[in-house]
Amino acid sequence: MVAKTSFETRPCPIARSLDEVGEWWSILLLRDAFQGLTRFDQFQKSLDIAPNILTRRLNSLVERGLFEKRVYCERPLRHEYVLTAKARDFRPVLLTLLAWGNRHLAPEGPSLVVVDTADGRWADPVLVDRETGRELDSGGFTMATGPKASDRMRQRYRFSSQGSGLPLVENSYGVQEEAQSR
């Protein structure tokens, strides 16, 4: 078995996030937990996953602080896996992934949708800026390196931001690379 490359020490939050939840079983376990599953046998039945793989994935999610392991039966000893606040913060990512999959990978139509429980309307998840309410994919937004970015990271991105509300600074590295690629 080839050892997985770890991104946990990389400065990029996308790479770190992939390291945390990027393994497909982990995402599917989180999906099922958001539907109320908490027990080993429930996850195993839902995912049709080998017990040894399920054990590793659950242990990893507990170690990473996404699940809390709680005893629900003393004899025989049985645990349930409960979503933590950190995991609950992943829910919008999961719903956005669902919407993207329906939009681009389901030519036959959606097999899973987000529904408003009050009126049954299908929801179309979008990411918005909390302060302005503007959709993040509506233009006018870009990724910029933050105050703690390394020089290597600044080479990848055109702009830097030193704080919320401050003007963007153009990275000389990114501009040079952009000009060379034209």
Rosetta blueprint (number, residue, H / E / L):
1 M L
2 V L
3 A L
4 K L
5 T L
6 S L
7 F L
8 E L
9 T L
10 R L
11 P L
12 C L
13 P H
14 I H
15 A H
16 R H
17 S H
18 L H
19 D H
20 E H
21 V H
22 G L
23 E L
24 W H
25 W H
26 S H
27 I H
28 L H
29 L H
30 L H
31 R H
32 D H
33 A H
34 F H
35 Q L
36 G L
37 L L
38 T L
39 R E
40 F H
41 D H
42 Q H
43 F H
44 Q H
45 K H
46 S H
47 L H
48 D L
49 I L
50 A L
51 P H
52 N H
53 I H
54 L H
55 T H
56 R H
57 R H
58 L H
59 N H
60 S H
61 L H
62 V H
63 E H
64 R L
65 G L
66 L L
67 F E
68 E E
69 K E
70 R E
71 V E
72 Y E
73 C E
74 E L
75 R L
76 P L
77 L L
78 R E
79 H E
80 E E
81 Y E
82 V E
83 L E
84 T L
85 A H
86 K H
87 A H
88 R H
89 D L
90 F L
91 R H
92 P H
93 V H
94 L H
95 L H
96 T H
97 L H
98 L H
99 A H
100 W H
101 G H
102 N H
103 R H
104 H H
105 L H
106 A L
107 P L
108 E L
109 G L
110 P L
111 S L
112 L L
113 V L
114 V E
115 V E
116 D L
117 T L
118 A L
119 D L
120 G L
121 R L
122 W E
123 A E
124 D L
125 P L
126 V L
127 L L
128 V E
129 D L
130 R L
131 E L
132 T L
133 G L
134 R L
135 E E
136 L L
137 D L
138 S L
139 G L
140 G L
141 F L
142 T L
143 M L
144 A L
145 T E
146 G L
147 P L
148 K L
149 A L
150 S L
151 D H
152 R H
153 M H
154 R H
155 Q H
156 R H
157 Y L
158 R L
159 F E
160 S E
161 S L
162 Q L
163 G L
164 S L
165 G L
166 L L
167 P L
168 L L
169 V E
170 E E
171 N L
172 S H
173 Y H
174 G H
175 V H
176 Q H
177 E H
178 E H
179 A H
180 Q H
181 S H
182 R L
